[in-house]
Amino acid sequence: MASSLNLSLTDELRHFIDSRTGDSGVYATPSEYLRDLIRKDMEAQSTLLHMMEGLSDLKQGRFSSKSILDIAEED
């Protein structure tokens, strides 16, 4: 189920969003643009979490001598 979120923007931010949306932009609507930004941020957070988990594994001596390609081929 979708829900609404109202937010206040400076004129500069609003003009930037307007430049990215509509007939002259990549996105049809400001909502579409903002949803895409949020999804990209969610993906970045997930990637960062996996990297931090990997660093923790390395610090604790948990690692493999296999390459990333070797591991990918196992799937």
N, C-alpha and C positions, 0 to 999 in steps of 0.2 A: 504494500500500500504506500502511495506517495504522500508526502507531507510538504508543507510550505515552510519556507524560511525567509524572513524579511531581514535585509541588512542595509546599513547606511554606507554609502561610498563617497569619497571625495569626488569633486568634479573631474579631477585628473584620472582617477580610476574608472569612473563611468565612461569617460571619453575613450579610454583605452579599450574597455569591453565593447563599446559600440563600434570601434574600428575593427574588432575581430569578428563581429557578428553582422547578420543581415546580408544584403546584396553584395556589399564590398568585402565581406569577411569570409572566413573559413567555416564558421558555425552559423546555423540558421537563427538561433536565438541566444540571448545571454544565459538562459538556464542551461542550454546544451553546452555552452562553453564552460560554465562553472562546474557542471557535472563531470565533464571531461578532465578538468584540472584536478578535481577531487579524486577521481579514479586514478589518475597518474600519481598523485601524492600517495594514495593507498598502496599502489604497486611499489613505489620507492621505499615506503616504510617496510613493506614485506621483504624487499631485497636487503635493506639495511639490517633487519632482524636476522635474516639468514646469514649475512656476513658476520655479524657479531657472534652468532652461535658457532660459526666456523672458526673464528678467532679463539673462542673459548675452548673449542675442541683441540686446536693446535697447542694452546697453552697447557692443556692437561695431557698432552701426549697422545691424543686420539687422532690419528691421521692414517691415510692409506698411501701406499707407494704407487697405486694406480693413477693414471692420468684422468682428467675429466672426460676425455673421449672414451676411455676404457669403461668408465662407470656408465656413461650414456649408452654405450652399446649393450650393456647388461639388461637394460630396461626393455 
